[in-house]
Amino acid sequence: MSAGDRRRNAPGLTQVGRGAVIRGTLEGPGPVIVHGTVHGRLRLAGELFVARGARVDGAGARVRRLRVEGHAEGDFRVEEALELGPEGHLAGSASARAIETAAGSSIDARLTIVRQDT
């Protein structure tokens, strides 16, 4: 089973459809898959996935994992890993324990690698 299949079959999954726009605060256990647009504060105990063609403008976003294949802009605090797909774009600032970028991704952000406490 691929990571995408696991994400789509995860309990508590929330999806923002293509063409949908959400403004405000989005909180929950996650995971959240965005195909549309989200503007606002995000507080997720799980993963945030920004699909190709989607946009997230996150003011003070806090998530466990972040995968960007679309456009993410704002201040992102990621507890675990931040991944940028081949067409993913990140702007603003982000902190994470690990950052992975694919060829073709772009970053216009201040990045901080957070050391895991031992």
C-alpha positions in Angstrom: 0.0 0.0 0.0 1.4 3.4 -1.0 1.7 6.4 1.3 -1.1 8.1 -0.7 -3.4 5.0 -0.2 -2.6 5.0 3.5 -3.4 8.7 3.7 -6.7 8.4 1.9 -7.8 5.5 4.1 -6.7 7.0 7.4 -9.3 7.3 10.2 -10.5 10.8 10.8 -9.4 12.0 7.3 -10.6 15.5 6.3 -10.4 16.6 2.7 -10.8 20.1 1.2 -12.0 19.6 -2.4 -10.8 21.3 -5.6 -12.4 24.8 -5.8 -13.3 24.9 -2.1 -11.9 27.8 0.0 -11.7 27.6 3.8 -10.9 30.8 5.8 -10.3 30.7 9.5 -9.0 28.0 11.9 -8.7 24.4 11.1 -8.1 22.1 14.1 -8.3 18.3 14.4 -6.6 15.0 14.7 -5.7 14.9 11.0 -4.8 13.9 8.5 -6.0 16.7 6.2 -5.6 16.6 2.4 -6.0 20.0 0.7 -7.0 20.0 -3.0 -8.5 23.5 -2.8 -7.4 26.5 -0.7 -7.0 27.1 3.0 -6.3 30.5 4.5 -5.8 30.7 8.2 -4.5 29.0 11.4 -3.9 25.2 11.3 -3.6 23.0 14.4 -3.4 19.3 13.4 -2.2 16.3 15.5 -1.6 14.5 12.2 -0.4 15.1 8.7 -1.2 18.0 6.4 -1.0 17.1 2.7 -1.1 20.0 0.1 -1.9 18.4 -3.2 -0.6 19.6 -6.6 -2.5 22.7 -7.6 -3.7 23.4 -4.0 -2.7 26.3 -1.8 -2.4 26.7 2.0 -1.7 30.2 3.5 -1.0 29.1 7.1 -0.7 31.7 9.8 0.9 29.9 12.7 0.4 26.3 11.4 1.3 23.5 13.7 1.2 19.9 12.3 2.9 16.6 12.9 4.0 16.0 9.3 3.8 18.3 6.2 3.9 17.1 2.6 3.7 19.9 -0.1 3.1 19.1 -3.7 1.2 22.4 -4.3 1.9 25.8 -2.7 2.3 26.4 1.1 3.0 29.9 2.5 3.2 31.0 6.1 4.8 30.0 9.4 4.9 26.2 9.7 6.0 24.3 12.9 6.3 20.6 11.9 6.8 18.1 14.7 8.4 15.5 12.5 9.2 15.7 8.7 8.6 18.3 6.1 8.5 16.9 2.5 8.4 18.9 -0.7 7.3 17.1 -3.8 8.6 17.7 -7.4 6.3 20.7 -7.9 6.0 21.8 -4.3 6.7 25.4 -3.2 7.2 26.6 0.3 7.4 30.3 1.3 7.7 31.9 4.7 9.3 29.9 7.5 9.3 26.4 8.7 10.9 24.3 11.4 11.0 20.5 11.4 13.1 17.5 12.6 13.8 16.5 8.9 13.3 18.2 5.6 13.2 16.3 2.3 13.1 18.0 -1.1 12.5 16.5 -4.5 14.1 17.8 -7.7 11.8 20.6 -9.1 10.6 21.8 -5.7 11.3 25.4 -4.7 11.8 27.1 -1.3 11.6 30.8 -0.5 11.6 30.3 3.3 13.7 30.4 6.4 14.2 26.8 7.5 15.2 25.5 10.9 16.1 21.9 11.5 15.0 21.1 15.1 17.2 18.6 17.0 15.4 15.7 18.5 15.8 15.6 22.3 17.5 12.5 23.5 
